Amino acid sequence: MVSMVCVLSTDNLTALYPIRSYRARGAPPPPFTILQVARACVAAPDRFLPVTIGTGHRKVTLIDATTGFANPAKELLQEAQRVFGEDANVATIVSIGSGKVKVTKMSKGDDEDALVEALKRVALNTETTHAELEARLHDAFVYFRFNVDQGLDNSMDASALHSYTSTYLEETSISRRLDEAMRSIHTRPKGVSLKELS
């Protein structure tokens, strides 16, 4: 099984810094542990400190990639095409969200803090990428997106998060879609080529 984790390097916040479990062309990342990668994934600048990995010229400081890459599904497809070639087949793409962001608006009397919060919500929007992929991949039956209706925020305790997620998964349409995704993962249908998906 291969995996790619999307984070950002503080030296270049405009491009993804992928941490791969496989070899790829380009400069290899410094050696890392699973714990370091997990910490980098949640290192949102307003909540957790950045994570530094490596030493010397291979030292890199990482933060999470939610700003600008909140839904990296398109980057995943580009990476797969780069690594496996455009003729490789895709059987299943599963996208998991953490809740849809409320409609973002600004009022004339908003102060600077309100503006910053509004811009944060825009930067964390995952639905634009989802809508594009859903439209493009709908007929291929390889794309499965699961995302609760309301954003899950830091003010919720563990029992509220569990209750909210359980209610979402028990919805008939979601439960049916989950069964379809599990069937696709289990049976590994031929799917479609990366060239067709792009």
N, C-alpha and C positions, 0 to 999 in steps of 0.2 A: 504494500500500500504506500502510495506517495502522498505527500502533503505539502502545502505552501501556506505560510502564515503571512498576512499583510500587516506591516508596521511601517513607520516613517523614521528616517534618520533625521536628527536635528540639524545635520549639515545640509540637507536638501529636503524641505517639506513639500515640494511640488511633485515629487516622484515617489512611488511605492518603493519600499525596501523589502523585497520578499525574502523570507527565511525558508529555505527549501530542505526537504529531507532527501533530495536527489541532486545529482550534479547537473549544472547548467553552464552555458557559456558566460563568461564575465568573471569579475573578481569574486572569489569565494568569500563568504562571510566568515568572521572569526568563529572558533569553536563555541558552542552554546549548549546549555542544558534546557530541558523541557521547562523547568521552573523559570529560567530567565526569559524564555519565549512567552510563557503565560503571563509573566509580569509586564513584559513589553506590550502585550495585547490590551492590557487594561490601564496602561500608563497615560490616562487622559491628563493633560497638563493642569487642569483645574482641580484634579482629585488625587493623583498619585505622581510620585517623582519619576523622571525618566530612568531608564535602565541602561547601564553602560556594560558592554560586553567586549572582551578582547583587550589587548595591550599594544602599545607602540603604534605603528602605522596601521594596524588592523583593529584599532579601538574604534568603536562606534557607539553612539548614544541614541537610544530608540524610544519612541512614544507610540501610542496607538494610532491607527490610520483612519479613525472614524471621520475626522475632518477632511472632506474632499473625497474619501473613499469609503463612505459608510456602508455602501453595498458594492463590494468588489467583484460582482459576478462577471462583468465584462472583462475585467483584468484576468479573472480565472480562465475564461475562454481563450484570451490572447496567449496566456502562458501555456495552456494545453496545446495550442496550435504550434507555438514555438518549440516546445519540447517533443511532442509526439508526431507532429506533421499534420498537414491539412486533411490527409486521408484517414486519419484515426477516427474511430466511431465513438460517439458519446451515447451512453444508455440512460443516464440519470444525472440531473443537476438538482440538488436540494439547496434551497435558500431559506435561512432562518432569520427572521427579524426580531427586534425587541419592542415592537409596537409602532403603530403609525403615529407620526407627529401631527399635532393639531394644526389647523390652518394658521399660517403665520401672517400677521398683519401689523401695520404700524399706524399709530395715531399722531396727529399734529403735535400734541402736547407731550409726547414721549420723551423721557430724558435719555442721557447717554447710556445708562445701564440697561434700559428697556431696548434700545437699539442693538446693543451688544448681544443680549439674550435672543432677540429676533434673528439676528444674523447667525447665531449658533444653531438655532433650530433649522434654518435653511441649509446650513452646511451639513447637518446630520440627517437630512432627508434621504431616505432610501427608496421611496416610492417611484421616483422618476425613472431610475434604472430598472426597477421591477416592471413598471408599465411597458417600457421599451422591450424588455426581454419577453414578457408575457405575449405581447403582440407578435414578436418575431418568431417565438418558439411554440406558440399555442398548438399548431397543427402537428408538430413533431412529437408531442406527448413525452417529452424528456425533462421538462422544467416544472419543478414543484416548489411553491413558495408558501411558507407558514409564517404568519405575522399577526399577533394579537391586535385587536381593533384600537386600543388605546395604548399610548406609550407607557412602559413600565419605568417608574422613576425611583430615585434613591430614597424617597420618603416611605416607600412600602416596606413592611417587614416581610420576613420569609414566608409566613403563613398566608399573607395577602397575595404575594407573588404566586405561591403554589395554588391557591384557590382560583385566581384569575386565569392562570395557564390551564388548569384542569377544566374549567368551564369552557374555555376556547376549544380545547381538544375534544370535548364531548359533543360539540356541535355536529349535527349529522353530515353536513357538507364537508367539514374539515376532517372528520373521522374517515369519511369515504376517500378523500384526497390523500390522507395519510396511508390508508391501505394501498392505494394505487402506487404511491411512492415506494412503499416497502416491497410491493410485488416487483416493481421495476428494478430495485436494488438487488433483490433475491434472484430474479430470473435473468438479469443482464441481457435484455433484448438487444438486437443489433443496433438499434437507434439510428442516428444520422451522423454524417461526417462533420468534422469541424469546419470544413470548407463550406458545406451547406448551411451550417449555423451562422457563419460569418457573412 
